[in-house]
Amino acid sequence: MNVDDCCAVCAEPLEWTGVSICGHKETCSKCVARWRFVLKDTRCMVCKTEQPRILFTRFMGDFTTRLTAEQYDDLKRRADNGEVNYIAAIEGYFNDPNHYQQIK
């Protein structure tokens, strides 16, 4: 296993990640959710820029889903329409219903 395929925080293999407009995908969804829920910190864990919304998605290396600023702005509408799931406490959106249930 390549070190790039492991979470930068807990070192577990990356299966799911939380990615925002900055594009960093090096931390697993569990670490990102804990960071946001426990510490109430909505900054990227890598570059420390404020990330008000985050998409939790499957980690696929360079093929990991990334959204444009407009697509991040559209996440609330998509959640309202049932296209993605949402957890308000972490401002997190999920494009996989099973992973949403795991984190919830």
PEGI-V725301 format. One record per residue. RES is the residue in one letter. PSI is psi in whole degrees, 0 to 359 (NA if undefined). Layout:
# PEGI-V725301
res->RES psi->PSI
res->RES psi->PSI
This chain:
# PEGI-V725301
res->M psi->137
res->N psi->141
res->V psi->333
res->D psi->347
res->D psi->15
res->C psi->150
res->C psi->134
res->A psi->345
res->V psi->303
res->C psi->349
res->A psi->9
res->E psi->154
res->P psi->136
res->L psi->119
res->E psi->318
res->W psi->146
res->T psi->163
res->G psi->121
res->V psi->140
res->S psi->194
res->I psi->332
res->C psi->338
res->G psi->357
res->H psi->135
res->K psi->21
res->E psi->359
res->T psi->145
res->C psi->160
res->S psi->326
res->K psi->314
res->C psi->317
res->V psi->314
res->A psi->317
res->R psi->315
res->W psi->314
res->R psi->322
res->F psi->310
res->V psi->312
res->L psi->350
res->K psi->35
res->D psi->115
res->T psi->18
res->R psi->154
res->C psi->137
res->M psi->344
res->V psi->302
res->C psi->353
res->K psi->17
res->T psi->147
res->E psi->130
res->Q psi->88
res->P psi->331
res->R psi->147
res->I psi->144
res->L psi->124
res->F psi->124
res->T psi->167
res->R psi->136
res->F psi->126
res->M psi->38
res->G psi->227
res->D psi->347
res->F psi->7
res->T psi->138
res->T psi->130
res->R psi->143
res->L psi->156
res->T psi->169
res->A psi->319
res->E psi->321
res->Q psi->323
res->Y psi->320
res->D psi->335
res->D psi->355
res->L psi->322
res->K psi->315
res->R psi->317
res->R psi->323
res->A psi->318
res->D psi->328
res->N psi->359
res->G psi->13
res->E psi->329
res->V psi->160
res->N psi->157
res->Y psi->138
res->I psi->111
res->A psi->323
res->A psi->338
res->I psi->6
res->E psi->43
res->G psi->136
res->Y psi->142
res->F psi->128
res->N psi->7
res->D psi->116
res->P psi->327
res->N psi->319
res->H psi->323
res->Y psi->314
res->Q psi->323
res->Q psi->316
res->I psi->322
res->K psi->NA
